[in-house]
């Protein structure tokens, strides 16, 4: 990151993309190691769960169809019923294991990338060993922030459900009901995107500043002002790209049995590599957006102070303290 912080406030869509590409390319060696150790397993877990979930569903659906054609009370009926119950239990155990592993690798990947870019920004000596030594101590802060964001998402969806329920019971599809439904849906999507942007930026705040949890969300909400449109469009494009890769994997690999095993393996590898690149690029972009927002609000992070707080002190990660660095103002 060779730009001065004062200049970063002027970065738009393409500027943020280009800055992210430059960072990855200039430090491709260490980012390659982070990708191999954390992001590739994350991508593998994400894609494999689709294939395994599909196998579970195919077996369950097949047994349920066979159960429907079996007379109740017979030994075969009881055996199929028990088999379906066991398969559902195994399925939910698998989903729990998947979410746990995906959650852990996602937090570790975020911590590694954000810490790496912060070291690049402060021109510190950077090695893969140092990054991996700090990551396990940073991810706990990220976990608290994620759980707080999860609670906020649950509350948001409960409120949205209540609103749509009131619409369905009071207005429905008659008269202006459809128009009201469209407006409510648009507002729901906007709110969901807003919370998603806050969550991503709060993750960066949790690593680089002393705030985490709900405090990081509040800090993120304040930082994103003025750059909300840029950040929302970027995150939306990243999510759409991820959905395209996911759709391609499901269509060509999970449900592509007629294409032959060799073709499915090739498509699986392509989707796997594309998703890994996207995950890395997305994490770098999140951190670049953080520095852009800090610059936009004239919050100058002193590089030497940030470097001090990124050091491992007595084996513990020391976050950036607001009283020392966070809100040093400069004027343009």
Secondary structure, DSSP 8 states (H G I E B T S, - for coil): --S-HHHHTT--HHHHHHHHHHHHHHTHHHHHHHIIIIIHHHHHHHHHHHHHHHHHHHHHHHHHHHHHTS-TTSHHHHHHHHHHHHHHHHHHHHHHHHHHHHHHHHHHHHHHHHHHHHHHHTT----HHHHHHHHHHHHHHHHHHHHHHHHHHHHHHHHHHHHHHHHHHHTTTSTTHHHHHHHHHHHHHHHHHHHHHHHHHHHHHHHHSS--THHHHHHHHHHTTTSHHHHHHHHHHHHHHHHHHHHHHIIIIIT-GGG-HHHHHHHHHHHHHHHHHHHHHHHHHHHHHHHHHHHHTTB---HHHHHHHTSEETTEE----IIIIIT-B---
